[in-house]
Amino acid sequence: MGSAVIAETDDLHADLVAWARVFLQRTAEPATRAALPGLMSAYHRSPDRYRALQDRADLPVRKALAERIASALPADESGTADLVFDILVARSLVRGLIHGLDDAETFCTRTADALLAIICAAGRPRPPTRKSTP
């Protein structure tokens, strides 16, 4: 993602749509779509190269997204920020590789809906689990 950090607004959902749009646009670029399968294979064979890419590109963007959603999360929910980032990356990667920018706005809105639901759920108490009977 390089230096593509999204400008923050007062509307978390709109910001999540913007994040999804940037991620999708990057993965849907024809050159990226062509290169990703080979890069994934190369990184599998050379974990050090993947870690270098992660340090340079993934971690700063992950941190920026975590900072954006932090105010909507309880203080002890840092794992939720990682989950939100990982889902955003995974959905955008698969969608961009397979479908490109087909129906991009619907995809971005639905992705933001799901991410916001995860963020909101992080602040709610968990319902009691039902004990199973033998």
C-alpha positions in Angstrom: 0.0 0.0 0.0 3.0 2.3 0.3 2.1 5.7 1.6 -1.6 5.4 0.8 -3.1 6.4 4.1 -6.7 7.5 3.9 -7.7 10.9 5.1 -9.8 10.6 8.3 -13.3 12.0 8.5 -16.0 12.0 11.2 -17.8 9.1 9.5 -16.1 5.8 10.2 -18.2 3.9 7.7 -17.3 6.3 4.9 -13.7 6.0 5.9 -13.9 2.2 5.8 -15.4 2.4 2.3 -12.5 4.6 1.3 -10.0 2.1 2.7 -11.7 -0.8 0.9 -11.7 1.3 -2.3 -7.9 1.9 -2.1 -7.1 -1.7 -1.3 -9.3 -3.0 -4.2 -8.0 -0.5 -6.7 -4.4 -1.5 -5.9 -5.1 -5.2 -6.2 -7.3 -4.9 -9.3 -4.6 -3.1 -11.3 -3.7 -5.3 -14.3 0.0 -5.3 -13.5 -0.8 -6.3 -9.9 -3.2 -9.0 -10.9 -0.6 -10.5 -13.2 2.3 -10.3 -10.7 0.6 -11.4 -7.5 0.5 -15.2 -8.1 4.2 -15.2 -8.8 5.0 -12.9 -5.9 3.1 -15.1 -3.5 5.0 -18.2 -4.7 8.3 -16.3 -4.4 7.6 -15.1 -0.9 6.7 -18.6 0.1 10.1 -19.8 -1.0 11.9 -16.7 0.5 10.3 -15.8 3.9 12.9 -13.1 4.5 11.8 -11.2 1.4 8.2 -11.4 2.6 9.2 -10.1 6.1 11.0 -7.2 4.4 7.8 -6.4 2.4 5.7 -6.7 5.5 8.0 -4.3 7.4 8.0 -1.8 4.6 4.4 -1.9 3.4 2.1 -3.9 5.6 2.9 -2.7 9.1 2.7 1.0 8.5 -0.7 0.7 6.8 -1.9 -1.8 9.4 -1.0 0.8 12.1 -2.7 3.6 10.3 -6.0 1.6 10.0 -5.7 0.6 13.7 -5.3 4.2 14.7 -8.3 5.2 12.6 -10.6 2.6 14.3 -9.1 2.8 17.8 -11.7 5.4 19.0 -14.5 2.9 18.2 -12.9 0.0 20.1 -12.6 -0.7 23.8 -9.1 -0.2 25.1 -8.4 -4.0 25.3 -9.5 -4.8 21.8 -6.3 -4.4 19.8 -6.8 -7.8 18.3 -9.9 -6.5 16.6 -7.9 -4.0 14.6 -5.7 -6.8 13.3 -8.8 -8.8 12.4 -10.3 -5.8 10.6 -7.1 -5.3 8.6 -6.7 -9.0 7.8 -10.3 -9.2 6.5 -9.9 -6.1 4.5 -6.7 -7.4 2.8 -8.1 -10.8 2.2 -11.4 -9.6 0.7 -9.7 -7.0 -1.5 -7.0 -9.4 -2.6 -9.4 -12.1 -3.7 -11.9 -9.7 -5.2 -9.3 -7.7 -7.1 -7.6 -10.8 -8.5 -10.7 -12.6 -9.6 -13.2 -9.8 -10.5 -11.1 -6.7 -10.8 -13.2 -3.6 -10.4 -16.5 -5.2 -11.4 -19.2 -3.6 -9.1 -16.5 -2.0 -7.0 -18.7 0.4 -5.1 -21.1 -2.4 -3.9 -18.1 -4.5 -2.9 -16.5 -1.6 -1.0 -19.8 -0.7 0.8 -20.5 -4.3 1.8 -16.9 -4.7 3.0 -17.2 -1.5 5.1 -20.6 -2.8 6.5 -18.9 -6.0 7.6 -15.9 -4.3 9.1 -18.0 -1.9 11.0 -20.1 -4.7 12.3 -17.0 -6.4 13.6 -15.8 -3.1 15.2 -19.2 -2.5 16.8 -19.4 -6.1 18.1 -16.0 -5.8 19.8 -17.5 -3.4 22.3 -20.5 -5.5 23.2 -20.5 -8.1 25.9 -20.5 -11.6 24.6 -23.7 -13.6 25.0 -23.5 -16.5 27.4 -22.7 -19.8 25.8 -25.2 -22.6 26.0 -24.0 -25.7 27.8 -24.4 -28.8 25.8 -26.1 -31.7 27.5 -24.6 -35.2 27.1 
